[in-house]
């Protein structure tokens, strides 16, 4: 009655009051519980409200042991009956409410009263051949994670302690079975993208607090891979699969383990596979280019870079670890270049944070490590090539028109970020940066017709170069250039200035002036 | 070799100009590139792409300014080439917000860059004088004619005509600013040659004509005129003096705001300082009406904080004006036949301001000015300065103004205590302590001019009336007569403030 919009106000108020009282009353939960799960189902609203009251009671610890046992038994019976093939299952809303019920029951009983909770739920729900039971099972697992392991939720110390206890128990008792169930699910329901995504989401969350070696094995990986590059592109599944990779990857662990994980997950292979799919390769320059997918893969590449750099910076003096980690960077360089050079600026921007971290690390370490110095230098040139290429207005850019204004502003933002990368490279190896710009400028002032974009790029780079070349505010000091970089800039400027003369003297312009 | 400047793409053209300005130092070494670059600039400012044109004018002005020391005799070419871009057409903006009329980014504000650039190229050292004269005339004449032709319409209230006049005056002023950066304080350079100055004088006359007819009608015209006035000090040299009464008449109307008066006074100070040896007669003639105008402004009621701030500004400019007069040996204008009547009023106002506990900055300034009065009118030192300090700080020792010594003692000296004795005086405020220091310096100054009569005066009447007992008095006089200025200032600040607190309580 309370929710029925047609009820008149006073009745409504009374109804709300009644519900409030129910909530507070210590024994209301039982009749509510029975009402909710009754074979002749009352209306949605009523069931929902009843479960809400029950959940509240469990969470508030208003139910005694006997009551909890009773609820546990009957809930299990209920799901066993209802979630068999052929039966009419609950609506999504009720499922979610029921999930909450079971989760609260878990929290209250797993330790002592019902230690086999997870196993029982698994057995009951997962054994079915259709997916509904499995869906509920996975939802429960996810809800359990959110209840006891979600780091974003603020908890009191007592709550933390209780949660940690539960986590320990899960790891002790049931994790193996659960991990095995994930594999089965991914295999059994591999054609159902909803279930696959749900399962991957579950895995992605649980890996943060459970032993990876249980969940990650070849079988799982190959299933993950299948989802990354399905026969028919399925954006949602691919996205979830990629997110799962990132989730697994971002788990905190010591350096060597992290490198191991990257190997084990075969991330490089995964990325290569996806990149070579048509969505990202042959379609790249077409309007069918799947930019969302590109962005998601770029996120993965970026995550790898960030992680590997962290490993190196965590133990810079462990040279074998550093070298091992560095090899990963080299392996991922082609992927980095692929996405950094992507025509879509959002995709390009996705890998900039990882690249920035990497360059920062290189600057710090090349001074002391000869091996790194060599290896780093080999990477700088291709990186700089891509960066400078991105600096250039692309061929579709329409400079100066009114509707290009936001694009223009975004492009200038990107240019600023790219220049920071240029400066980062210059900090590692000045000649690399200066040499590259020199090449761009000389090319621009050289023979032959030049597209305005080339010219604009050269001049823009010269403009940016000034800050780098001018130390303490000037290009000259006592009539001499302040630095080699300043000398170069002065040369470029004189090239630019030299070139104007002959044209203007010959062109029609001058007759007006003289 | 491809060249950049011939690129037809506006983005490239603009970058070319930006780089020339950003790295202009290069032209000091490669001065042979200046002419070709300038030619490019002049050609590029004609490209009318909406995204680049205004910015290109600004860049031209920046470029010219930075390479001017190395510029050759290119003014003719440049001015001719820019001719088609110079005509000014005022547009009333469609929006109600009239700040748009000459805000940054409008065509007009960018045109001002062109005028400034023209001024700059024309004043390059290698440009012969007669060329300079001819060029300035060629630019100024059309503007003056346009100006005159709009006056009648503007006087009738036509907003567009008023705005046009504003723009024209601004252009004339900006032209002058570009031409000459000389100010009276500058001893390393000099104002333009008098033949050139004569052209600017004609411009000034046109401006004054407009000003006289429109001064009550349009504050934007007054604003433009004041801008022009401050720039014309730099180009007219002493020729500005003869025009001074007209400028004052036009800029200081009874509708002028306090801040207008204050700003004008700042310029006037420059003129006085710059032409101190020539300005006596003019200053003498206009002093009284000018001061009356200032007093009106000071006396007006204030409504609100902005008003209060402007009032404080005006008071300080007034004191600064007196200071400039006194500092530059012009003090006799204050007591000349024409201005003697107002002298007492001037003194009284300064005395009044010296006691302002709400505004220590102003009080301190006023006390300084009183000190200057003592120095200029108190005659030669009767008692030698201690530690060989310079006398007065002025160059010429002047005879004492009759009756002034008595005046100093009875009117100035008591002021030194009125502040500390005021209950609202905050001895912890740093500015307040500075003011106390000036009060001490004033006493010292009076002492050195009067000698023992002053000591007696202090001993017999003033110090006792303040509330000091005999020991304190003796102590005080000892300090006054034996310590140098700095020492006495210290004594006064530390000792007197304590004593005053005691007396207050």
HADDOCK unambig.tbl for C-alpha pairs under 7 A between the chains (distance, minus, plus):
assign (segid A and resid 400 and name CA) (segid B and resid 51 and name CA) 6.40 0.50 0.50
assign (segid A and resid 445 and name CA) (segid B and resid 1 and name CA) 6.52 0.50 0.50
assign (segid A and resid 445 and name CA) (segid B and resid 2 and name CA) 5.74 0.50 0.50
assign (segid A and resid 445 and name CA) (segid B and resid 3 and name CA) 6.75 0.50 0.50
assign (segid A and resid 446 and name CA) (segid B and resid 1 and name CA) 5.76 0.50 0.50
assign (segid A and resid 446 and name CA) (segid B and resid 2 and name CA) 6.29 0.50 0.50
assign (segid A and resid 447 and name CA) (segid B and resid 1 and name CA) 5.18 0.50 0.50
assign (segid A and resid 447 and name CA) (segid B and resid 2 and name CA) 5.93 0.50 0.50
assign (segid A and resid 448 and name CA) (segid B and resid 2 and name CA) 6.82 0.50 0.50
assign (segid A and resid 452 and name CA) (segid B and resid 9 and name CA) 6.33 0.50 0.50
assign (segid A and resid 452 and name CA) (segid B and resid 12 and name CA) 6.74 0.50 0.50
assign (segid A and resid 455 and name CA) (segid B and resid 12 and name CA) 6.51 0.50 0.50
assign (segid A and resid 456 and name CA) (segid B and resid 11 and name CA) 6.70 0.50 0.50
assign (segid A and resid 456 and name CA) (segid B and resid 12 and name CA) 5.15 0.50 0.50
assign (segid A and resid 459 and name CA) (segid B and resid 15 and name CA) 6.23 0.50 0.50
assign (segid A and resid 463 and name CA) (segid B and resid 19 and name CA) 6.33 0.50 0.50
assign (segid A and resid 490 and name CA) (segid B and resid 26 and name CA) 6.89 0.50 0.50
assign (segid A and resid 496 and name CA) (segid B and resid 3 and name CA) 6.93 0.50 0.50
assign (segid A and resid 496 and name CA) (segid B and resid 4 and name CA) 6.62 0.50 0.50
assign (segid A and resid 497 and name CA) (segid B and resid 33 and name CA) 6.37 0.50 0.50
assign (segid A and resid 497 and name CA) (segid B and resid 37 and name CA) 6.90 0.50 0.50
assign (segid A and resid 499 and name CA) (segid B and resid 1 and name CA) 6.43 0.50 0.50
assign (segid A and resid 499 and name CA) (segid B and resid 2 and name CA) 6.54 0.50 0.50
assign (segid A and resid 499 and name CA) (segid B and resid 3 and name CA) 4.58 0.50 0.50
assign (segid A and resid 500 and name CA) (segid B and resid 3 and name CA) 5.26 0.50 0.50
assign (segid A and resid 500 and name CA) (segid B and resid 4 and name CA) 6.78 0.50 0.50
assign (segid A and resid 500 and name CA) (segid B and resid 5 and name CA) 5.92 0.50 0.50
assign (segid A and resid 500 and name CA) (segid B and resid 36 and name CA) 6.87 0.50 0.50
assign (segid A and resid 501 and name CA) (segid B and resid 36 and name CA) 5.95 0.50 0.50
assign (segid A and resid 513 and name CA) (segid B and resid 77 and name CA) 6.17 0.50 0.50
assign (segid A and resid 513 and name CA) (segid B and resid 81 and name CA) 5.76 0.50 0.50
